[in-house]
Every structure is written in C-alpha cells, then in structure tokens.
Amino acid sequence: MKQTARLALLLVGVLALASALWWWSVARHPTRDELTLYGNIDLRQVDLPFNGNERIAQVLVQEGDSVRRGQVLARLDTSRLAPQVAKAEADVATQQQVVDRLHHGNRPEEIEQARANVDAARADAVNARAQYERLRVLTETSAGRALSRQDLDSAKAAVDAAEARLTVSQKALVLELAGPRKEDVAQAEAQLRAEEAGLALLRQQWKDAELLAPLDAVVRSRIVEPGEIASPQKAAFTLAITDPKWVRAYVSETDLGFVREGLKASISVDAFANRSFPGWVGFLSPVAEFTPKSVETRDLRSSLVYQVRVFVQDPANELRLGMPATVHLPLATGNGAPKTALPGGS
C-alpha cells in the first residue's frame, strides 16, 4: 500500500514538472500569428515657389483644394515681359535675314553689274592707251613738236589711272563671284544663336510666370496673395502629396527577422475603428536607432529599433498626416517569415 502511494506521488510530481516546463515554453513564449507595430501616417510635402521675381497677379487655388498635375496655381504679372519678348523675336527675325543673305551670296544682278564695270574700265583703259600712243607718235614728227611735254605726261597719267580702275573693277568682280567670307557667315550665325538664346530665356520666363502643380496633390498652405512680390527663395504654396501614403513605424531588433520588403500588412487607425486599410512593407532601414519618444510601443523605449515604412492604400483619401496607426503583419508561412514562437508576446 505504501509502495503504491509513493508511485502515485512520484507520478504527480512528474506531471507537475511537465506542466511547469510546458508553461515556461508555451505560456511565457506563445506562438504569435502576427507582428504588431505602432506609428503614424506620413506623406511627402512640397514647398512650391515661383521661379522669378515679379508681382503676383492671380492666385487661383485655396487651402484644401485638390489639384492635378500641370494645373495653374498662380500667375505673375507679365506686362513688362511681353514687350521684351516681342523685341527679342524681332531681333531674331532681323538676324535670320542677315544669315540667309550671306548664305545665298550675291545676286546675279550684282555680279552682272560688276562685269559691266570691268568692261567699262577696260574700254576706258584702251581709249586712254590709244590717246597716249597718238600723242607720243605725234611728238616725234615735225608737226607735233609744238605739243608740250606736259600734254604727253597728262596722257600717260590718264593711261595709268584707267588701268588702275580696270584692276579695281576686276578685283570687285572676283569678290562678287566668291561671295561672303566664311568668317562673316560664322559671325552672323553666332550672333543669330545669341539672339535665339536670349529669346528662349525670355520665353522661359514667360512660361515660369504660371506656377504649375508638379503632380496630383492637396493644397496644404497658401502663403502668398495677389500684389505680393514673388521670389524663388519664398514658397508660394505647400502641397501635400496624397499618393503614396505610408506608416512610419519601428520594429525591434528581436522581431527584425520577421519583416521583409513586400510583406503584406493591415493598417488600422482610431478614426475608423471598424475598418482596416491594406498595405505592404516598402522600406526597412539598414541602420538601427533608439526608439523615438513619439512612438508608443510595449517594448522598452531605450531598445534599438529599425524604421519601417509600410505603404497604405487609401483611394478615398481618408487618412490624414500624423494620424496614429497600428500595423498588423501576418506571420503565416507564405507571407514573410514562418510562424514561430516569439519571446515576450505582444
């Protein structure tokens, strides 16, 4: 009887030890189905200034307005810019005509005129030469001895002048046939490019007079009003980009192995208690940091964590910047790390 009682007590002790071991391995380290992270809704913002210094003529949007890519948000006064553009266009047109004239060369009529000048100069030279020869022969006869030496010298000078004019006319014809110098053409073309560059700058300034939305967004702040002077150093609007949105959360080092980029997630916020928003892990920081004071987690705040960016689908644009959010990451096989026991259940 005593032996049986001892065996019963021993069996009870073994069962108690087994229960204690089970409680230590399972109850203290439970198997979790998901990993829970805490953070806030975040999105990108754009400070949008004008690209010029001019008086603002119109502001076309209000705070809270949804704007589309390319939509005009505000305009500058262009009353002083318009005549500058018109003058630059006229300068380009004028210089273009100069370049075209040089490329086309001399007109056929100008070349024919140069040839006619050569023929006339040649005729004058021949006539002057004949007149000189007659006087020279005449001075050698008894009848022409009355002619003075001055008359013969004058005839000789007329011959030299006529031949010089012929040479000048021939050189002018050569220049007419050769056309403009390559250096003159290059200079005119360079001047044309300079005029076109100045016109392009003015046209860009004209284009910059309209401040366009760079992408789909919501006007968060309207900082300027009509009549103010715009500046590239002063933002005119602050735009909130509503797509994409994400939750900036933090994961502890012990849970890091269960998070990977592309992992599906479910996001919930206090404002929509009975709803969840689908999402996915888009970024996992490679650098550890201390838990920010603004983040509420169940772990010690002094522990090292890694920043996680969990993108969230919000087609109705219901989530707002800074909303506290809870991220649920399922740990089932096929959606990240395998389901396993985690220390210190959440």
C-alpha positions in Angstrom: 0.0 0.0 0.0 2.8 2.4 0.9 4.6 1.5 -2.3 1.5 2.3 -4.4 1.2 5.7 -2.6 4.8 6.5 -3.4 4.3 5.7 -7.0 1.3 7.9 -7.1 3.2 10.8 -5.5 6.0 10.3 -8.0 3.6 10.3 -10.9 2.0 13.5 -9.6 5.5 15.1 -9.3 6.4 14.2 -12.9 3.1 15.6 -14.2 3.7 18.8 -12.2 7.2 19.2 -13.6 5.9 18.6 -17.1 3.2 21.2 -16.6 5.8 23.7 -15.4 8.0 23.0 -18.4 5.0 23.4 -20.8 4.0 26.7 -19.1 7.6 28.0 -19.4 8.0 27.1 -23.1 4.4 27.9 -24.3 2.7 30.3 -21.9 5.8 32.5 -21.5 6.8 32.3 -25.2 3.5 32.0 -27.1 3.2 31.3 -30.8 2.0 34.6 -32.4 0.0 34.8 -35.6 1.0 38.4 -36.3 3.5 41.1 -35.5 2.1 44.5 -34.4 3.8 47.8 -34.9 2.8 51.3 -34.0 3.5 54.5 -35.9 2.0 57.5 -37.6 0.6 58.3 -41.1 3.2 60.1 -43.2 3.3 61.6 -46.7 5.5 63.8 -48.8 5.1 67.6 -48.9 6.4 70.1 -51.5 7.2 73.7 -50.9 6.5 75.3 -54.3 8.0 78.8 -55.1 7.9 80.9 -58.2 11.0 80.8 -60.4 11.2 84.5 -60.8 10.9 87.9 -59.1 7.7 89.7 -60.2 4.4 90.9 -58.7 1.8 88.2 -58.3 -1.3 88.9 -60.4 -3.5 85.9 -59.6 -3.8 83.2 -57.0 -6.2 80.5 -58.3 -6.5 77.9 -55.5 -7.4 77.8 -51.8 -6.1 75.8 -48.9 -7.6 72.3 -49.0 -8.2 72.3 -52.8 -7.2 69.1 -54.7 -5.0 70.0 -57.7 -3.9 67.9 -60.7 -0.5 67.7 -62.3 0.0 70.7 -64.6 -2.8 72.8 -63.1 -2.1 76.5 -62.9 -2.0 77.6 -59.2 -1.0 81.2 -59.6 0.2 83.8 -62.2 2.7 86.6 -62.2 2.3 90.0 -63.9 3.7 89.8 -67.4 3.1 93.4 -68.6 6.8 94.2 -68.6 7.9 90.9 -70.0 5.6 90.9 -73.1 7.4 93.8 -74.9 10.8 92.2 -74.1 9.7 89.0 -75.8 8.4 91.0 -78.8 11.7 92.8 -79.2 13.7 89.6 -78.9 11.5 88.0 -81.6 12.1 91.0 -83.9 15.9 90.8 -83.3 15.9 87.1 -84.1 14.0 87.7 -87.3 16.4 90.5 -88.4 19.5 88.4 -87.7 17.9 85.5 -89.5 17.6 87.6 -92.7 21.3 88.6 -92.4 22.3 84.9 -92.2 20.1 84.0 -95.1 21.5 86.8 -97.2 25.1 85.6 -96.5 24.2 82.0 -97.3 22.5 83.0 -100.6 25.6 85.0 -101.7 25.5 88.0 -104.2 22.6 88.4 -106.5 23.1 87.7 -110.3 22.3 91.3 -111.0 25.1 92.4 -108.7 27.6 90.1 -110.5 26.4 91.4 -113.9 26.9 94.9 -112.7 30.5 94.1 -111.6 31.2 92.6 -115.0 29.8 95.7 -116.7 32.1 97.8 -114.6 35.0 95.7 -115.7 34.1 96.1 -119.3 33.7 99.9 -118.9 37.0 100.2 -117.1 38.7 98.1 -119.8 37.3 100.4 -122.6 38.5 103.5 -120.8 41.9 101.9 -120.4 42.1 101.0 -124.1 41.0 104.5 -125.1 43.5 106.2 -122.8 46.3 104.0 -124.1 45.3 104.8 -127.7 45.2 108.5 -126.9 48.7 108.4 -125.3 50.2 106.5 -128.3 48.9 109.0 -130.7 50.4 111.9 -128.8 53.7 110.1 -128.4 53.9 109.4 -132.1 52.9 112.9 -133.0 55.6 114.4 -130.8 58.2 112.6 -132.9 57.1 114.4 -136.1 57.8 118.0 -137.1 54.1 118.8 -136.9 53.8 117.6 -133.3 56.8 119.3 -131.9 54.6 122.1 -130.9 53.0 119.8 -128.3 54.3 120.3 -124.8 55.9 117.7 -122.6 53.1 118.3 -120.1 50.4 117.1 -122.6 52.3 113.8 -123.1 52.7 113.3 -119.3 49.0 114.0 -118.8 48.1 111.4 -121.4 50.4 108.9 -119.7 48.8 109.6 -116.3 45.4 109.1 -117.8 46.5 105.6 -119.1 47.8 104.7 -115.6 44.6 105.8 -113.9 42.4 103.9 -116.4 44.4 100.7 -116.0 44.2 101.1 -112.2 40.4 101.5 -112.4 40.3 98.3 -114.5 42.3 96.4 -111.9 39.9 97.6 -109.2 36.9 96.6 -111.2 38.3 93.2 -111.9 39.0 92.6 -108.2 35.5 93.7 -107.3 34.2 91.1 -109.8 36.3 88.4 -108.2 34.8 89.3 -104.8 31.3 89.3 -106.2 31.8 85.8 -107.6 33.5 84.5 -104.4 30.6 85.6 -102.2 30.7 86.4 -98.5 33.7 85.3 -96.4 33.3 82.2 -94.2 34.3 84.2 -91.2 31.4 86.7 -91.8 29.0 83.8 -92.2 30.2 82.2 -89.0 29.9 85.6 -87.1 26.4 86.1 -88.3 25.3 82.6 -87.4 26.9 83.0 -83.9 25.0 86.3 -83.5 21.8 84.6 -84.5 22.3 81.8 -81.9 22.9 84.5 -79.2 19.7 86.3 -80.2 17.8 82.9 -80.2 19.2 82.1 -76.7 18.0 85.4 -75.4 14.6 84.8 -76.8 14.4 81.3 -75.3 15.3 82.7 -71.9 12.5 85.3 -72.1 10.0 82.7 -73.3 11.0 80.5 -70.3 10.5 83.4 -68.0 7.1 83.9 -69.7 6.3 80.2 -69.1 7.5 80.5 -65.5 5.1 83.3 -64.9 2.5 80.5 -64.4 3.1 78.3 -61.3 2.0 74.8 -62.1 1.3 71.9 -59.8 4.1 69.3 -60.3 1.8 66.4 -59.5 -1.5 65.4 -58.0 -1.7 66.9 -54.5 -3.7 68.8 -52.0 -3.0 72.5 -51.2 -1.9 72.4 -47.5 -0.8 76.1 -47.2 -1.5 79.2 -49.4 1.3 81.5 -48.4 1.1 84.3 -51.0 -1.6 86.7 -52.1 -2.1 88.9 -55.2 0.0 92.0 -55.2 2.9 90.5 -53.3 6.4 90.2 -55.0 7.3 86.6 -55.7 10.7 85.2 -55.0 12.5 81.8 -55.7 13.5 81.8 -52.0 9.9 82.1 -50.7 7.4 79.3 -51.1 4.1 80.3 -52.6 2.3 77.0 -51.6 2.9 73.9 -49.6 1.4 70.8 -51.3 0.6 67.5 -49.6 1.1 64.5 -51.9 -1.7 62.1 -51.1 -0.3 59.2 -53.0 1.7 57.4 -51.8 0.9 57.4 -48.1 2.7 55.2 -45.5 3.0 54.5 -41.9 6.3 55.3 -40.3 6.8 52.6 -37.7 9.6 50.9 -35.8 10.4 47.2 -35.3 12.6 45.9 -32.5 15.9 44.0 -33.3 14.4 40.7 -32.0 11.5 41.0 -34.4 13.6 42.1 -37.4 13.8 38.7 -38.9 10.1 38.6 -39.4 9.9 41.7 -41.5 10.9 42.0 -45.2 10.1 44.4 -48.0 7.0 43.4 -49.9 5.3 41.8 -46.8 1.6 42.4 -46.8 0.1 44.4 -44.0 -3.2 45.6 -42.5 -3.3 49.1 -41.1 -5.9 50.4 -38.6 -6.5 53.9 -37.1 -8.6 55.1 -34.3 -10.7 57.3 -36.6 -12.0 54.2 -38.4 -12.2 51.7 -35.6 -14.2 49.0 -37.6 -12.1 49.2 -40.7 -8.6 48.3 -41.9 -6.6 49.5 -44.8 -4.4 47.1 -46.9 -0.8 47.8 -47.4 2.7 46.4 -47.7 6.2 46.9 -46.3 8.0 49.2 -48.7 11.2 50.1 -46.8 13.2 48.6 -44.0 16.0 50.8 -42.7 19.5 49.3 -42.7 20.5 51.4 -39.7 19.4 51.0 -36.1 18.3 53.8 -33.9 16.8 54.5 -30.5 13.0 54.4 -30.3 11.7 58.0 -30.9 9.8 59.4 -27.9 6.7 60.0 -30.1 6.3 56.3 -30.8 4.2 54.2 -28.3 5.3 50.6 -28.1 5.2 47.9 -25.5 8.9 47.4 -25.6 11.4 49.5 -23.6 11.9 52.9 -25.2 15.7 52.6 -24.8 15.9 49.5 -27.0 17.3 49.7 -30.5 14.8 49.6 -33.3 14.7 49.8 -37.1 12.5 52.2 -39.0 9.9 50.5 -41.3 7.9 52.3 -44.0 4.6 50.5 -44.6 2.7 51.8 -47.6 -1.1 52.0 -47.3 -3.8 52.0 -49.9 -6.2 54.9 -49.3 -8.1 55.6 -52.6 -10.7 57.7 -50.8 -8.0 59.9 -49.3 -9.4 59.4 -45.7 -6.1 59.1 -43.8 -4.5 62.4 -42.6 -0.9 63.3 -41.9 0.2 62.4 -38.4 -2.7 60.0 -37.6 -1.6 57.3 -35.0 -1.8 53.9 -36.8 -1.4 50.3 -35.9 0.3 47.9 -38.4 -0.6 44.2 -38.3 1.9 42.0 -40.1 0.7 38.4 -40.5 3.4 35.9 -39.8 1.9 32.9 -41.6 4.1 30.9 -44.0 4.0 32.4 -47.4 3.7 36.0 -46.2 7.1 36.7 -44.8 8.9 34.8 -42.1 7.5 31.4 -40.9 5.1 31.3 -38.0 7.1 30.6 -34.8 7.4 31.3 -31.1 8.5 34.8 -30.3 9.9 35.9 -27.0 7.8 38.4 -24.9 4.5 38.2 -26.7 2.9 41.4 -28.0 
